[in-house]
Amino acid sequence: MALKIGSLRCQSFTYDFTLDGGAISSIPMGIFIPAGAVITNCFIQGIVTGAGVGATYSIGIIGNTALITSLQVMTIIAAGAVVTTGFAPVLMPASASIIQFTIAANPFTAGKCNVMLYYTEY
């Protein structure tokens, strides 16, 4: 008899560098991914073209800030563009994990993006 696996789910947030801040920092998004979930993809949609010379960001969880964007630390994304991080599925830790947005290298002075995380919950 087959065991039913949970359905595909999505958590998303919008980050606006003008309102939420663009300084080098790690910002918890207040969004949880459940224990044992497998993140299958991450899409980032540019709403307002980012600005910041050499500015980068990554998406991860508290304690592993680059977990979700993996080796692809993201840079400025143009308005209207959609980027997928293209990583192998990520198994989350045994406890629920808070998604974290980390700005590194140099600060952002403008920009806005939507981040959509797709996962399967077991």
ZATI-707608 format. One line per field, with one value per atom (N, C-alpha, C): atom name; x, y, z. Coordinates in steps of 0.001 Angstrom, whole numbers, plus 500000, padded with zeros to 6 digits. Layout:
REM residues N
atom CA;...
xx X;...
yy Y;...
zz Z;...
END
This chain:
REM residues 122
atom N;CA;C;N;CA;C;N;CA;C;N;CA;C;N;CA;C;N;CA;C;N;CA;C;N;CA;C;N;CA;C;N;CA;C;N;CA;C;N;CA;C;N;CA;C;N;CA;C;N;CA;C;N;CA;C;N;CA;C;N;CA;C;N;CA;C;N;CA;C;N;CA;C;N;CA;C;N;CA;C;N;CA;C;N;CA;C;N;CA;C;N;CA;C;N;CA;C;N;CA;C;N;CA;C;N;CA;C;N;CA;C;N;CA;C;N;CA;C;N;CA;C;N;CA;C;N;CA;C;N;CA;C;N;CA;C;N;CA;C;N;CA;C;N;CA;C;N;CA;C;N;CA;C;N;CA;C;N;CA;C;N;CA;C;N;CA;C;N;CA;C;N;CA;C;N;CA;C;N;CA;C;N;CA;C;N;CA;C;N;CA;C;N;CA;C;N;CA;C;N;CA;C;N;CA;C;N;CA;C;N;CA;C;N;CA;C;N;CA;C;N;CA;C;N;CA;C;N;CA;C;N;CA;C;N;CA;C;N;CA;C;N;CA;C;N;CA;C;N;CA;C;N;CA;C;N;CA;C;N;CA;C;N;CA;C;N;CA;C;N;CA;C;N;CA;C;N;CA;C;N;CA;C;N;CA;C;N;CA;C;N;CA;C;N;CA;C;N;CA;C;N;CA;C;N;CA;C;N;CA;C;N;CA;C;N;CA;C;N;CA;C;N;CA;C;N;CA;C;N;CA;C;N;CA;C;N;CA;C;N;CA;C;N;CA;C;N;CA;C;N;CA;C;N;CA;C;N;CA;C;N;CA;C;N;CA;C;N;CA;C;N;CA;C;N;CA;C;N;CA;C;N;CA;C;N;CA;C;N;CA;C;N;CA;C;N;CA;C;N;CA;C;N;CA;C;N;CA;C;N;CA;C;N;CA;C;N;CA;C;N;CA;C;N;CA;C
xx 500847;500000;500894;500581;501375;501064;502080;501935;501704;500681;500392;501427;501976;502929;502170;502560;501892;501923;501065;500958;501965;502128;503016;502395;503216;502755;503690;503259;504067;504038;505173;505282;505904;505421;505967;506059;506922;507030;507520;507251;507736;508776;509916;510940;511154;510998;511173;512377;513459;514688;514506;513595;513354;512618;511613;510826;511433;511894;512374;513851;514569;515986;516882;518007;518941;520333;520488;521798;522238;523534;524079;523544;522780;522157;521461;520987;520171;518816;517760;516427;515493;514991;514011;512703;512100;510887;509615;509719;508531;507717;508320;507670;508366;507579;508132;507952;508948;508832;508742;507766;507560;508722;508804;509812;509679;510795;510812;510365;510048;509616;510797;510495;511527;511228;512125;511952;512354;511440;511675;512068;511727;512125;511931;512603;512499;512514;511505;511439;511528;512225;512339;511886;510897;510332;510687;511358;511676;510433;510151;509028;509565;510578;511285;512751;513387;514784;515641;516467;517329;518460;518982;520124;521067;522343;523367;524583;525652;526858;527453;527506;528080;527226;525984;525103;524629;524559;524067;523143;522315;521514;521387;521050;520790;519539;518944;517746;518049;517779;518073;517206;517712;517033;517997;517468;518331;519299;520574;521608;522256;521618;522196;521652;522246;521668;521657;522462;522490;521869;521156;520631;519745;518832;517844;518400;519086;519656;520951;521381;522517;523746;524383;525604;525303;524047;523685;523244;524192;523847;523323;522173;521482;521968;521980;522323;521087;521276;520168;519336;518015;517082;516239;516116;515353;513857;513141;511689;511113;510188;509562;510276;511510;512264;511879;511920;511691;512895;513472;514668;514350;514781;514682;516089;516182;517509;518098;517274;517770;518628;518243;519036;518416;519199;518676;517738;516725;515803;516551;516035;516678;515783;516303;515574;515758;514680;514741;515072;515542;515878;514665;514924;513888;512844;513168;512196;511822;510694;510273;511375;511552;512654;512136;512707;512328;513139;512460;513125;513814;515017;515815;516342;516306;516787;518063;519195;520486;521075;521375;522021;523499;524337;525775;526547;527848;528812;528642;527596;527310;525816;525408;523973;523208;521912;520995;520426;520240;519645;518221;517814;516450;516181;514930;514538;513418;512711;511604;511438;511222;511046;510068;509432;508614;509442;509374;510080;509035;509060;508106;508887;508640;509301;508295;508577;507704;508296;507435;507922;506845;507296;506398;506539;505413;505394;505047;505830;505588;504888
yy 498822;500000;501242;502171;503391;504331;505064;506052;507406;508107;509421;510429;511154;512222;513539;514487;515783;516476;517445;518165;519311;519821;520950;522198;522937;524157;525302;526518;527698;528668;529204;530329;531460;532664;533778;535024;535918;537221;538236;539494;540603;541348;541629;542420;543697;544835;546149;546811;546959;547498;548931;549699;551074;551110;550259;550248;549366;548165;547185;547345;548117;548360;547602;548205;547599;547436;547717;547603;546147;545933;544586;544036;542952;542385;541073;540383;539180;539465;539307;539704;538498;538070;536988;537468;536644;537029;536696;535968;535600;534502;533829;532745;531444;530434;529150;528116;527259;526063;524915;524021;522973;521982;521354;520318;519221;518769;517657;517985;519242;519615;519564;519384;519412;520593;521576;522725;522280;522444;521955;523045;524306;525383;526726;527729;529097;530012;530863;531846;533238;534122;535505;536377;537224;538088;539531;540197;541608;542458;543341;544269;545653;546098;547346;546969;547401;547058;547497;546570;546841;547794;548450;549348;549144;549049;548876;548239;548975;548479;547316;546149;544964;544359;544814;544285;542873;542002;540638;540261;539238;538699;537198;536553;535116;534848;533699;533303;531971;531890;530659;530554;529862;529759;530261;530592;531033;529900;530186;529187;528676;528906;528512;529489;530673;531773;531582;530684;530490;529158;528520;527176;527102;528035;527927;528408;529537;529998;529270;528423;527535;528311;527900;528566;529814;530016;531167;532325;533102;534309;535284;535805;536614;538053;538676;540087;540849;542012;542864;542178;542188;541612;542749;542786;543847;543670;544781;544743;543901;543017;542157;540840;540719;539472;538474;537195;536122;535201;534906;534073;532870;531697;530521;530206;529773;529514;528210;527315;526101;525194;524956;524112;522728;521814;520485;520618;519767;519856;519861;520638;520832;520246;519308;518736;519654;520069;520980;520220;520925;520304;519686;519026;518304;519226;520502;521432;522491;523151;524216;525271;525860;526797;528130;529209;530555;530934;531412;531885;533211;533354;534552;535128;536431;537168;537869;537596;538151;539026;540263;541205;541214;541037;540928;541810;541837;542540;544048;544589;546035;546223;547387;547612;547871;547585;547954;549332;550153;551473;551546;550566;550512;549101;548819;547531;546898;546006;545291;543971;542885;541582;540721;539808;538771;537498;536776;535493;534418;533357;532259;530964;530320;529062;527934;526946;525788;524605;523912;522781;521713;520516;519405;519087;518966;518683;517216;516535;515119;514932
zz 500000;500000;500000;499154;499050;500212;500613;501668;501021;501469;500896;501370;500416;500719;500623;501439;501450;500099;499962;498699;498618;497400;497169;497792;498514;499178;498832;499141;498829;500003;500341;501270;500459;500646;499885;500744;500320;500969;499955;500239;499420;500236;499610;500284;499497;500175;499578;500262;499514;500105;500596;499994;500420;501757;501934;503174;504262;503859;504841;505177;504378;504635;503674;503345;502415;502993;504293;504933;505029;505104;505279;506600;506518;507714;507362;508397;508242;508857;508052;508479;508484;509668;509718;509084;508240;507527;508279;509386;510139;509464;508497;507765;508142;508469;508871;507769;507621;506808;507812;507692;508700;508800;509935;510165;509117;508589;507655;506242;505963;504613;503652;502379;501347;500436;500415;499529;498129;497189;495830;494854;495138;494252;494931;494384;494868;493651;493545;492469;493067;492397;492831;491667;491911;490879;491199;490254;490434;490229;491172;491076;490709;491436;491158;491013;489932;489697;490886;491363;492503;492163;493193;493034;494201;493909;494928;494285;494164;493495;494280;493640;494276;495369;495513;496559;496193;497179;496979;498132;497892;498982;498816;499913;499880;500704;500456;501184;501844;503115;503844;505072;506050;507334;508398;509542;510631;510947;510945;511184;509908;508757;507462;506422;506360;505603;504095;503559;502107;501705;502597;502345;501113;500952;499883;498552;498542;497282;496977;497905;497691;497255;496175;495726;494909;494593;493772;494647;495139;495862;494822;495064;494069;494084;492914;492799;492314;491787;491364;490277;490458;489495;488925;487606;486950;487200;487202;487326;486190;486520;485525;485284;485734;485552;486636;486281;487252;487187;488342;488428;489295;488869;489723;490212;491444;492002;491496;490951;490311;491165;492383;493268;493421;493942;494262;495462;495593;496727;498064;498990;500283;501376;502135;503272;504471;505041;506176;507463;508480;509764;510456;511552;512288;512917;513093;513669;512637;512865;511956;511876;510695;510471;509948;510442;510020;508786;507751;506541;506844;506340;506591;505282;505161;503992;504430;503763;504184;503086;503435;502515;502854;501815;502048;501069;501239;500382;500469;499887;499911;500078;500591;500789;499487;499532;498455;498786;497779;497987;497451;496664;496126;495624;495325;494768;495559;494889;495523;494791;495537;494905;495701;494990;495597;495628;496723;496844;497113;496300;496445;496666;497791;498145;498045;497226;497058;497810;498551;499350;499457;499780;500072;501541;502201;503632;503845;504679;504943;506254
END
